[in-house]
Amino acid sequence: MYRLVTKYQLLGLRKEHDAAHQHNHMMLRPIAGVPEAFETEQAAFDWALSNHEDLRHHPEFVVLPVHHMVMTWQPEDAPL
């Protein structure tokens, strides 16, 4: 049996220059010091609000849901 687990990831938005095409665009980048995943969206926002120093290079950020399929074992006689 499988179940869907949702975690949340905090990514920073950075303006980057593409020299080949001569234009700027926004890129999602991992932020150093941020935990890999959060249990809730609010936990990610709370972490961002209390860690200003880690976010100094990423004044704009997004919180994205990350879905994981997890295989679980369930005894055959267990109620659903």
CORVEN-V57325 format. One record per backbone hydrogen bond with DSSP energy under -0.5 kcal/mol. CO is the residue of the C=O (numbers start at 1). NH is the residue of the N-H. E is the energy in kcal/mol with one decimal. If there is no record, write none. Layout:
[[CO NH E] [CO NH E]]
This chain:
[[1 72 -3.1] [3 5 -0.5] [3 70 -2.8] [5 7 -0.5] [5 68 -3.0] [7 66 -3.4] [8 38 -2.5] [9 11 -0.6] [9 64 -2.7] [10 31 -0.5] [11 62 -2.7] [12 14 -0.5] [12 29 -3.0] [13 60 -0.6] [14 16 -0.5] [14 27 -2.7] [16 25 -2.4] [17 19 -0.9] [18 22 -1.3] [18 23 -1.2] [23 18 -3.0] [25 16 -3.1] [27 14 -2.4] [27 29 -0.5] [29 12 -2.8] [31 34 -1.6] [38 8 -2.2] [40 44 -1.3] [41 45 -2.0] [42 46 -2.7] [43 47 -2.1] [44 48 -2.1] [45 49 -2.3] [46 50 -1.4] [47 51 -0.6] [48 51 -0.7] [51 55 -1.0] [53 56 -1.0] [55 58 -1.5] [60 13 -3.1] [62 11 -2.5] [62 64 -0.6] [64 9 -2.6] [66 7 -2.8] [68 5 -3.0] [68 70 -0.6] [70 3 -2.2] [75 78 -1.4]]
